[in-house]
């Protein structure tokens, strides 16, 4: 009898718990405020008292079968100008975990709460806004339904307001998001949204709509319905002007020259409709964009760095949708306004102007049209160039879409090839004129094509297929790029298989296609399988063993690459993570390669065959501690020798004011005596200090002995008003021996966001 009673009690408890979960499409009403809302973190207005409450949050991590330790309540209202959200995050009096007071904190390193919304009601694109218990803001844009990590871009910046109050048993956040800061379909009766809370000190992630553990709780497949009792207002005249002024002092000690400059320009954002935006930029300057983090690249392929320049970010997923990211992209915005010099270093190319129309038209259509003009850069051998990109995307099925695009690059005023003129390497091609190989100028490059992108309503199936063609005045055949993949994801298994093909004459100068620098055309394939196990007790949250097989062929049928990788990934309840992999590698080099010195004479020759095994182990410590570390150990065989590497980061957090960290990467390569041996060291100390949530100071040093350089970058930023900043940036490059200065620059920049 007693056993029966306990069983009945547990069964009843489980049923009640299941019923408490909010399912996808759960409704939440929003009504217009009847009085002004003051953003002070004190919810004493009558509209907050009478608003419908979103609660019954449910865990997504570390388990998806329980309610969180502490609940969260969300209320919404709006007026003619703002979309208001209030969060009541119940808690205990233990200190919260926060990365710093810096805006755009890393989600995984701070307690925070936020809204993730799809105001287009297409389950594909949207916005997110997060706030930490210390009132630090974070915002971004979503694409691809938020199904994958690459569907979140936190570099997007916009104007909104918030206030946080911390009490003994809760912290309260009040947000006001201007309708002018987001895009939405006018008259849409319902928006899709979810609310997500990261309680890092307990390693818990919970959301209003219950989400299975294998998916992000911000994934749009698991959104509720925000039901407008009266329509969201038209944003009205929506014009923002962001002027800037900059002065700079620079000195080149190697050339014995110095320079003083003053410059000014502006960006503008014009809301054509609530869902369609015009972005303009005149004489932009990106000198205050954070410097790229250097890497030790031991592969034959170019490394892709992220785009951080604000002009390119809104709807960036639309322009980047064609092809495969980091593999066969016909358009990559960092190709505009940046170019390599003769030593391989990246240099800025001044932009005269840019214009971009992007956004949603109706329910199922998105468009993006971009045009930018660069100035002549004689020191780089570049004429003025014009870039045009146009994309039209049509939503089909439930969440899938098809897009058509064209990319055009024009080099202006080149004329005929002149042997006495210095040209950038991208402008000169060697062609056969029937009797001899001659040099010819590359005046234009165009790429066009079509892509199909599949996302199912429940996120289980995903896929892509595309075909692209390039056009220039050199090649008439083998100008194709095609590819595709399919994926399947459930609670316990993830599968993916894909392929790509590149003709030897495919040419996407405004894109990112690293394979064609190495291969004379390619046909490759990949297959991946991962299992997922969730222990019910003990220190582990997730164990995920997996295998990857990928191979590559060149047009004559020769296999050039084959990799088989076995791996294991472990996630712990204390937030720590461990991964390990063992890889078997085959390479038949299609071109000469110098693994010891990328600028030296090749020591590994075309046609040579190499087989080796290598391993990698990575451990990330408990991210809630003040002292954290990440350590990676790798090594084994390497071509015809051996390699041993160690990399990682040591960091100490001075909560909540910032952190001090040291990153390093060391690789020792030993080849047979006839080939040589070497060691590469990259060290990067960093101080990130935040006096308040508006004053930030960062000093970043990078010592790279492979490039024989020490770089210092120090940046002071004062955000005196929302999205309005005052910067002081100092940068200097040194020779490692005795830290002899090679060049240095001081930049002072002022920006102001003005709504008209």
C-alpha positions in Angstrom: 0.0 0.0 0.0 2.8 2.4 0.9 4.7 1.6 -2.3 1.5 2.3 -4.3 1.0 5.7 -2.5 4.6 6.8 -3.2 4.3 5.7 -6.8 1.1 7.6 -7.2 2.6 10.7 -5.6 5.6 10.6 -7.9 3.5 10.1 -10.9 1.2 12.9 -10.0 4.2 15.2 -9.3 5.6 14.4 -12.8 2.3 15.1 -14.4 1.9 18.4 -12.7 5.4 19.3 -13.6 4.8 18.4 -17.3 1.6 20.4 -17.3 3.5 23.4 -15.9 5.7 23.6 -19.0 4.8 26.3 -21.5 4.6 24.8 -24.9 5.5 26.5 -28.2 2.8 29.0 -29.4 1.7 29.7 -25.8 0.0 33.1 -25.9 1.0 36.2 -24.0 -1.1 39.4 -24.3 0.3 42.8 -24.5 -1.8 45.9 -24.0 -1.0 49.6 -24.5 0.1 51.5 -21.5 -2.4 54.0 -20.0 0.2 56.2 -18.3 4.0 56.9 -18.8 6.4 54.2 -17.8 9.5 55.3 -15.9 12.6 53.1 -16.5 13.9 52.9 -12.9 13.6 49.2 -12.0 10.7 49.9 -9.7 7.5 48.3 -11.1 5.0 50.5 -9.4 3.1 51.7 -12.4 -0.5 50.4 -12.8 0.3 49.0 -16.2 2.8 46.6 -14.7 0.3 45.6 -12.0 -2.4 44.7 -14.6 -0.1 43.2 -17.3 -0.3 39.5 -18.0 2.6 37.6 -16.4 4.8 35.2 -18.3 6.2 32.7 -15.7 6.5 28.9 -15.1 10.0 29.0 -16.6 11.4 25.6 -17.2 15.0 24.3 -17.4 16.8 23.8 -20.7 20.2 23.0 -19.0 21.7 21.1 -17.2 18.5 19.0 -17.5 15.2 19.7 -19.3 12.9 17.8 -16.9 12.7 20.2 -13.9 11.8 23.7 -13.0 14.7 26.1 -12.2 15.8 26.7 -8.6 14.3 30.2 -8.8 11.5 31.4 -11.0 11.4 34.4 -13.3 8.4 36.7 -14.1 8.0 38.8 -17.3 5.6 41.5 -18.1 5.1 43.6 -21.3 3.5 46.8 -22.4 4.0 49.5 -25.0 3.2 53.0 -26.0 3.7 55.0 -29.2 7.5 55.0 -28.9 8.7 52.1 -26.8 8.3 48.4 -26.3 8.6 47.8 -22.6 9.7 44.6 -20.8 10.1 44.0 -17.1 11.8 41.0 -15.5 11.6 39.9 -11.9 14.4 37.3 -11.4 13.9 35.6 -8.0 17.2 34.8 -6.4 19.1 34.3 -3.1 21.6 36.7 -1.6 24.7 35.0 -3.0 26.7 37.2 -5.3 25.8 37.1 -9.0 28.5 36.1 -11.5 29.2 38.8 -14.1 32.0 39.1 -16.6 32.5 42.9 -16.2 30.5 46.1 -16.7 31.4 46.2 -20.4 28.5 46.4 -22.8 28.0 43.3 -25.1 29.3 40.9 -22.4 29.6 37.2 -23.3 26.4 35.4 -22.6 28.0 32.3 -21.2 30.1 34.2 -18.7 27.5 36.3 -16.9 24.2 35.9 -15.1 21.6 37.6 -17.4 18.0 37.6 -18.6 16.7 38.6 -22.0 14.1 38.6 -24.7 14.5 36.9 -28.0 12.0 38.0 -30.6 10.9 37.4 -34.2 8.8 40.4 -35.0 8.5 39.3 -38.6 6.6 36.1 -37.6 8.7 34.1 -40.0 10.6 32.0 -37.5 13.8 33.0 -39.3 15.2 36.4 -38.3 15.0 38.6 -35.2 16.6 40.5 -32.4 17.7 39.8 -28.8 18.2 42.1 -25.8 19.9 40.9 -22.6 20.7 42.6 -19.3 22.9 41.5 -16.4 22.1 41.9 -12.7 24.5 44.9 -12.8 22.5 46.6 -15.6 25.0 45.8 -18.4 23.4 45.7 -21.8 23.9 43.2 -24.6 22.0 43.1 -27.9 22.3 41.4 -31.3 20.6 40.0 -34.4 19.5 36.5 -35.1 19.3 34.5 -38.4 18.6 31.0 -39.5 16.0 30.6 -36.8 18.6 30.8 -34.1 19.2 27.1 -34.6 23.0 27.2 -34.6 25.8 29.1 -32.9 26.4 31.1 -36.1 22.9 32.4 -36.0 23.7 35.1 -33.4 25.6 38.2 -34.1 26.4 40.3 -31.0 28.4 42.9 -32.9 25.2 44.7 -33.9 24.6 47.8 -31.8 21.6 50.0 -31.3 19.9 52.4 -28.9 17.7 51.2 -26.0 17.4 51.8 -22.3 17.3 49.7 -19.1 17.5 49.9 -15.4 18.2 47.2 -12.8 17.5 47.0 -9.0 19.1 44.3 -6.9 17.3 43.2 -3.7 18.0 40.4 -1.2 15.6 37.9 -2.8 15.4 39.1 -6.4 16.8 41.4 -9.1 14.5 43.4 -11.3 15.2 44.7 -14.8 13.1 47.2 -16.7 13.8 47.6 -20.5 12.5 50.2 -23.0 13.3 49.3 -26.6 12.4 52.0 -29.1 10.3 50.8 -32.0 12.7 52.8 -34.2 15.6 50.5 -33.1 14.1 47.3 -34.4 12.4 46.2 -37.6 9.0 44.6 -37.7 6.0 43.9 -40.0 3.5 46.6 -39.5 0.1 45.3 -38.5 1.3 41.8 -37.6 -1.2 40.6 -34.9 1.4 38.3 -33.2 5.1 38.2 -32.8 7.1 35.1 -31.9 9.3 35.4 -28.8 10.9 33.7 -25.8 12.5 34.8 -22.6 15.7 33.2 -21.5 17.5 33.4 -18.1 21.1 32.3 -17.5 21.6 31.6 -13.8 25.3 31.0 -14.1 26.1 30.7 -10.4 23.8 27.6 -10.4 24.7 26.6 -14.0 21.1 26.7 -14.9 19.5 28.0 -18.1 15.7 28.3 -18.1 13.2 29.7 -20.5 9.5 30.7 -20.6 8.8 28.2 -23.4 10.2 24.8 -22.5 13.0 23.8 -24.8 14.6 20.3 -25.2 18.2 20.2 -24.0 19.6 19.5 -27.5 18.4 22.9 -28.8 19.2 26.5 -27.8 16.3 27.9 -25.7 16.5 31.0 -28.0 15.8 28.8 -31.0 12.7 30.1 -32.8 11.2 26.6 -33.1 10.4 27.0 -29.4 8.8 30.5 -29.2 5.5 31.7 -27.7 3.1 34.1 -29.3 3.0 37.7 -28.3 -0.6 38.7 -29.0 -1.1 42.5 -29.6 -4.4 43.6 -28.3 -4.0 46.7 -30.4 -1.5 46.9 -33.3 2.1 47.8 -32.7 2.5 51.5 -33.6 4.1 52.7 -36.8 7.6 53.9 -35.9 6.8 57.1 -37.9 9.7 59.2 -39.2 12.7 57.0 -38.4 15.9 58.8 -39.3 19.1 58.5 -37.3 22.2 60.5 -38.1 25.5 59.4 -36.6 28.3 61.9 -37.4 31.9 61.4 -36.4 35.0 63.5 -36.2 38.5 62.1 -35.8 42.0 63.4 -35.5 45.1 61.2 -35.7 48.8 61.5 -35.2 51.1 58.8 -36.7 54.8 58.2 -37.0 56.7 55.6 -39.0 60.1 55.2 -37.5 61.3 52.8 -40.2 60.6 55.3 -43.0 61.4 58.4 -40.8 58.0 60.0 -41.6 55.1 61.4 -39.5 51.6 62.5 -40.3 48.8 64.5 -38.8 45.2 64.2 -40.0 41.7 65.3 -39.4 38.7 63.6 -40.9 34.9 63.6 -40.5 32.0 61.7 -41.9 28.7 60.2 -41.0 26.4 57.2 -41.0 22.7 57.4 -41.4 19.8 55.0 -40.9 16.5 55.7 -42.6 13.5 53.6 -41.9 11.7 53.3 -45.2 9.1 51.1 -43.6 9.1 49.5 -40.1 10.7 46.4 -41.7 12.9 47.9 -44.4 15.9 50.1 -43.7 18.3 52.3 -45.7 21.8 52.5 -44.3 24.2 55.2 -45.6 27.8 55.9 -44.8 30.0 58.8 -46.1 33.8 58.7 -45.6 33.6 56.1 -42.8 36.4 55.4 -40.4 36.8 52.1 -38.6 40.0 52.8 -36.7 38.3 52.2 -33.4 37.1 48.7 -34.3 38.8 46.2 -32.0 42.0 44.7 -33.5 41.9 41.2 -34.8 43.4 38.5 -32.5 46.4 37.0 -34.2 46.6 33.2 -34.6 49.4 30.7 -35.4 48.2 29.2 -38.7 50.0 25.9 -39.5 47.5 25.1 -42.4 47.7 25.9 -46.0 44.5 27.9 -45.9 43.6 31.5 -45.1 42.0 32.3 -41.7 38.7 34.1 -41.7 38.2 36.8 -39.1 34.7 38.2 -38.1 33.2 41.4 -39.4 32.8 44.0 -36.6 32.1 47.2 -38.6 28.6 48.5 -37.8 27.7 49.5 -41.3 27.8 45.9 -42.5 26.0 44.2 -39.6 22.2 44.7 -39.8 20.8 41.9 -42.1 24.4 40.7 -42.6 23.0 37.1 -42.7 21.1 38.0 -45.9 24.3 39.1 -47.7 26.3 36.2 -46.3 23.7 33.5 -47.0 24.9 32.3 -50.4 27.4 29.5 -50.2 29.0 27.9 -47.2 30.4 30.2 -44.4 34.2 30.1 -44.2 34.4 27.8 -47.2 32.7 29.0 -50.4 31.2 32.5 -49.7 30.8 34.6 -52.9 30.5 37.7 -50.7 32.5 38.5 -47.6 32.2 42.1 -46.4 35.8 42.3 -45.0 37.0 42.2 -48.6 35.8 45.8 -48.9 38.0 48.5 -47.3 40.8 46.0 -46.3 43.7 44.7 -48.5 47.0 43.0 -47.9 50.2 44.8 -48.7 53.4 43.2 -50.2 54.4 41.8 -46.8 51.0 40.1 -46.3 49.8 42.5 -43.6 46.2 43.8 -43.7 45.9 47.5 -44.4 42.8 49.8 -44.5 41.5 51.1 -47.9 39.5 54.3 -47.5 35.8 54.1 -48.4 34.2 57.1 -50.1 30.6 56.1 -49.5 28.2 53.2 -49.0 24.5 52.7 -49.3 22.5 49.7 -48.4 18.7 48.9 -48.5 17.8 45.7 -46.6 14.9 44.1 -44.8 11.5 42.5 -45.1 8.9 43.2 -47.8 5.5 41.7 -46.9 5.4 38.3 -45.2 7.6 36.1 -47.3 10.2 38.4 -49.0 13.5 39.8 -47.9 15.8 42.0 -50.1 19.3 43.4 -49.7 21.0 45.8 -52.1 24.4 47.3 -51.2 26.8 49.6 -53.1 30.2 50.9 -51.9 32.9 52.9 -53.5 36.5 52.8 -52.3 39.2 55.5 -52.9 42.4 55.0 -54.8 45.2 53.6 -52.6 48.5 54.0 -54.5 50.7 52.6 -51.8 48.8 49.3 -52.1 48.6 49.5 -55.9 44.8 49.7 -55.9 42.6 52.0 -58.0 39.2 53.2 -56.8 36.8 50.2 -56.8 33.1 49.8 -56.8 31.2 46.9 -55.1 27.6 46.0 -55.6 25.7 43.2 -54.0 22.0 42.3 -54.5 20.1 39.5 -52.8 16.4 38.5 -53.0 15.1 35.9 -50.6 11.7 34.2 -50.7 10.4 32.1 -47.8 8.9 28.8 -48.8 7.5 25.9 -46.9 7.3 26.6 -43.1 10.7 28.1 -42.4 12.8 27.4 -45.5 13.8 29.9 -48.1 15.4 30.3 -51.5 17.6 33.2 -52.5 19.0 34.7 -55.7 22.0 37.0 -55.7 24.6 38.8 -57.7 28.0 40.3 -56.6 29.8 42.8 -58.8 33.3 44.2 -58.3 34.7 46.9 -60.7 38.2 48.4 -60.7 37.9 51.9 -62.2 40.3 53.8 -64.5 42.9 51.0 -64.9 43.5 51.3 -68.7 46.0 48.9 -70.2 48.7 47.0 -68.3 51.8 49.2 -67.7 55.0 47.3 -66.7 56.3 50.4 -64.9 53.2 50.8 -62.7 52.9 49.1 -59.3 49.7 47.0 -59.1 48.2 45.0 -56.3 48.5 41.3 -56.9 44.7 40.9 -57.2 44.7 43.1 -60.3 47.2 41.2 -62.5 46.5 37.9 -64.2 48.8 35.8 -66.4 47.0 34.7 -69.6 48.0 32.9 -72.7 47.6 35.1 -75.8 48.1 32.3 -78.3 51.9 32.6 -78.5 53.0 33.7 -75.1 52.1 34.2 -71.4 51.4 37.8 -70.8 50.1 39.9 -67.9 46.7 41.4 -68.1 44.7 43.7 -65.8 41.7 42.3 -64.0 39.0 45.0 -64.4 35.9 43.3 -63.2 34.6 40.2 -61.3 31.0 39.0 -61.0 29.3 36.1 -59.3 25.7 35.1 -59.4 23.6 32.1 -58.3 20.8 30.5 -56.3 20.6 28.9 -52.9 18.0 26.8 -51.1 18.1 26.7 -47.3 16.1 24.1 -45.4 14.9 24.5 -41.8 12.0 22.3 -40.5 9.5 23.6 -38.0 10.9 21.4 -35.2 14.7 22.0 -35.9 15.3 18.3 -36.5 16.1 18.6 -40.2 18.3 21.2 -41.9 20.0 21.5 -45.2 21.2 23.6 -48.1 21.9 23.3 -51.8 23.4 26.0 -54.1 24.9 26.6 -57.5 27.0 29.7 -58.3 28.9 31.0 -61.4 31.6 33.6 -61.7 32.3 36.0 -64.6 35.5 37.9 -65.6 37.5 38.7 -68.7 39.9 35.7 -68.3 37.9 32.5 -68.1 35.1 30.9 -70.2 34.7 27.5 -68.5 35.1 25.8 -65.1 33.6 28.9 -63.4 31.2 26.9 -61.1 30.7 26.5 -57.4 28.1 24.1 -56.0 27.5 22.3 -52.8 24.9 21.0 -50.3 24.4 19.4 -47.0 21.7 17.7 -44.9 21.5 17.4 -41.1 19.4 15.6 -38.6 19.4 16.4 -34.9 17.5 14.7 -32.1 18.0 14.3 -28.4 20.6 11.5 -28.7 22.0 11.8 -32.2 23.3 14.4 -34.6 24.1 13.5 -38.2 25.4 15.7 -41.1 26.7 15.0 -44.6 27.7 17.5 -47.2 29.7 18.2 -50.4 31.3 21.0 -52.3 32.6 21.4 -55.9 34.7 24.3 -57.2 35.8 24.8 -60.8 39.4 25.8 -61.3 38.4 29.1 -62.8 35.8 30.0 -60.2 36.7 33.5 -59.1 34.9 35.3 -56.2 37.2 38.3 -55.4 34.7 39.9 -53.0 34.2 36.5 -51.3 36.0 34.0 -49.2 37.0 30.8 -51.0 40.3 29.6 -49.4 40.3 26.2 -51.1 41.1 27.7 -54.6 44.4 29.2 -53.2 45.5 25.6 -52.6 43.7 23.4 -55.1 43.3 23.8 -58.9 39.5 23.1 -58.5 38.1 20.7 -56.0 35.4 18.1 -55.2 35.1 17.4 -51.5 32.7 15.6 -49.1 32.2 15.3 -45.4 30.1 13.1 -43.0 29.7 13.6 -39.3 27.9 11.6 -36.6 27.6 12.5 -32.9 25.9 10.6 -30.0 24.6 12.4 -26.9 24.2 10.9 -23.5 22.8 12.7 -20.4 23.8 11.1 -17.1 21.1 11.4 -14.5 23.6 11.8 -11.6 27.2 12.5 -11.0 29.4 15.4 -12.2 28.6 15.0 -15.9 25.8 16.8 -17.8 26.6 15.5 -21.3 28.9 13.0 -23.0 29.1 13.3 -26.7 31.4 10.9 -28.7 31.6 11.5 -32.4 33.3 10.8 -35.7 34.0 12.8 -38.8 35.2 11.7 -42.2 36.1 14.2 -44.9 37.9 13.8 -48.2 38.9 16.0 -51.2 39.7 15.4 -54.8 41.1 17.7 -57.6 39.7 17.6 -61.1 42.0 14.9 -62.5 40.6 12.5 -59.9 43.5 12.6 -57.5 42.6 12.4 -53.8 44.6 15.2 -52.1 43.1 15.0 -48.6 41.4 12.5 -46.3 40.8 13.0 -42.6 39.2 10.6 -40.1 38.6 12.2 -36.7 37.4 10.5 -33.5 36.3 12.8 -30.7 34.7 13.0 -27.3 33.2 16.0 -25.6 32.3 16.2 -21.9 30.3 19.0 -20.1 30.3 19.1 -16.3 27.7 20.4 -13.8 30.3 22.9 -12.5 30.4 24.5 -16.1 33.8 22.9 -16.9 34.3 21.3 -20.3 36.7 18.7 -21.7 37.2 17.7 -25.4 39.6 15.2 -26.9 40.2 14.1 -30.5 42.4 11.8 -32.5 42.9 12.4 -36.2 44.3 10.3 -39.0 45.4 12.5 -41.9 46.4 11.8 -45.5 47.7 14.6 -47.8 49.0 14.5 -51.4 50.2 18.1 -51.9 48.6 19.8 -54.9 51.1 22.7 -54.5 54.4 23.4 -52.8 54.2 24.3 -49.1 56.6 25.6 -46.4 55.2 24.7 -43.0 58.1 26.3 -41.2 58.0 29.7 -42.9 54.9 30.9 -44.9 57.2 33.4 -46.7 60.1 31.1 -47.2 61.2 28.7 -49.9 58.9 25.6 -50.1 60.3 22.5 -48.4 57.3 20.2 -49.0 56.8 19.8 -52.7 53.9 19.3 -55.0 53.0 15.6 -55.4 54.5 14.4 -52.2 52.4 12.1 -50.0 52.2 12.4 -46.2 50.3 10.3 -43.7 50.2 11.0 -39.9 48.2 10.8 -36.7 47.7 13.7 -34.3 45.8 14.4 -31.1 44.3 17.3 -29.2 42.9 17.7 -25.7 41.2 20.8 -24.3 40.0 21.6 -20.8 38.0 24.7 -19.8 37.7 25.3 -16.0 34.7 26.3 -14.0 33.7 29.7 -15.5 32.1 30.9 -12.3 35.4 31.1 -10.4 37.4 34.4 -10.3 40.4 32.5 -11.6 39.7 30.6 -14.8 41.8 28.8 -17.4 41.6 27.1 -20.7 44.4 24.7 -21.7 44.9 22.9 -25.0 47.6 20.3 -25.6 48.1 18.9 -29.1 50.7 17.1 -31.0 51.9 13.8 -32.6 53.2 13.2 -36.1 53.2 16.1 -38.5 54.0 15.6 -42.2 57.4 13.9 -42.1 58.2 15.0 -38.6 56.6 15.7 -35.3 54.7 18.6 -33.6 54.0 19.4 -30.0 51.8 22.4 -29.1 50.3 24.0 -26.1 47.9 26.9 -26.0 45.4 28.5 -23.6 44.3 31.4 -21.5 44.7 32.3 -17.8 42.3 34.9 -16.6 41.5 36.5 -13.3 38.2 38.4 -12.9 38.0 41.5 -10.7 34.2 41.4 -10.3 32.5 43.4 -11.6 35.2 45.8 -12.9 37.0 43.6 -15.5 39.7 41.0 -15.9 43.4 40.4 -16.4 44.3 37.6 -18.8 47.2 36.0 -20.6 46.8 34.0 -23.8 49.5 32.0 -25.4 50.1 29.6 -28.2 53.3 27.6 -28.5 54.2 25.1 -31.3 57.4 23.1 -31.7 57.9 21.5 -35.1 60.7 19.0 -35.7 61.3 17.8 -39.3 64.1 15.6 -40.5 67.5 17.4 -40.5 67.4 18.2 -44.2 64.1 20.1 -43.7 64.7 21.9 -40.4 62.9 22.6 -37.1 61.4 25.6 -35.5 59.2 26.9 -32.7 56.4 29.5 -32.9 55.3 31.6 -29.9 52.3 33.9 -29.7 51.7 35.7 -26.4 48.7 38.1 -25.7 48.4 39.7 -22.3 45.2 41.8 -21.9 43.7 44.1 -19.3 40.0 44.8 -19.6 38.8 47.4 -17.1 35.4 48.9 -16.7 35.0 51.8 -14.3 31.3 51.9 -14.9 28.9 50.5 -17.5 29.8 53.5 -19.7 33.6 53.8 -19.3 35.8 51.1 -20.7 39.5 50.7 -20.9 41.3 47.9 -22.8 45.0 47.2 -23.3 45.9 44.4 -25.6 49.5 43.3 -26.5 50.3 40.6 -29.1 53.8 39.2 -29.4 54.2 37.0 -32.5 57.7 35.7 -33.2 56.5 34.1 -36.5 56.0 37.7 -37.8 58.8 39.2 -35.7 56.4 41.8 -34.2 55.0 43.1 -30.9 51.7 45.0 -31.2 50.3 47.2 -28.5 46.7 48.4 -28.8 45.1 50.5 -26.0 41.6 51.8 -26.2 39.6 54.1 -24.0 35.8 54.3 -24.6 33.3 56.6 -23.0 29.7 55.9 -23.9 28.3 59.3 -22.8 24.9 58.6 -24.4 23.3 55.5 -25.9 25.4 54.5 -29.0 27.3 57.8 -28.8 31.0 57.4 -27.9 34.3 59.2 -27.3 37.4 57.1 -28.1 41.1 57.4 -27.6 43.1 54.7 -29.3 46.8 54.2 -29.2 48.6 51.6 -31.2 52.3 50.8 -31.7 54.3 48.1 -33.3 57.8 47.1 -32.1 60.6 44.9 -33.1 60.9 42.2 -30.4 64.6 42.9 -29.9 64.9 45.6 -27.3 61.3 46.6 -28.2 62.4 49.1 -30.8 59.4 51.0 -32.1 58.6 50.5 -35.8 55.5 52.7 -36.0 52.8 54.2 -33.8 49.6 56.1 -34.0 47.2 58.0 -31.7 43.6 58.4 -32.7 40.9 60.5 -31.0 37.3 60.0 -32.3 33.9 61.4 -31.4 30.6 59.9 -32.5 27.0 61.0 -31.7 23.7 59.3 -32.4 21.0 61.8 -33.4 17.4 60.9 -34.0 15.7 63.3 -36.4 
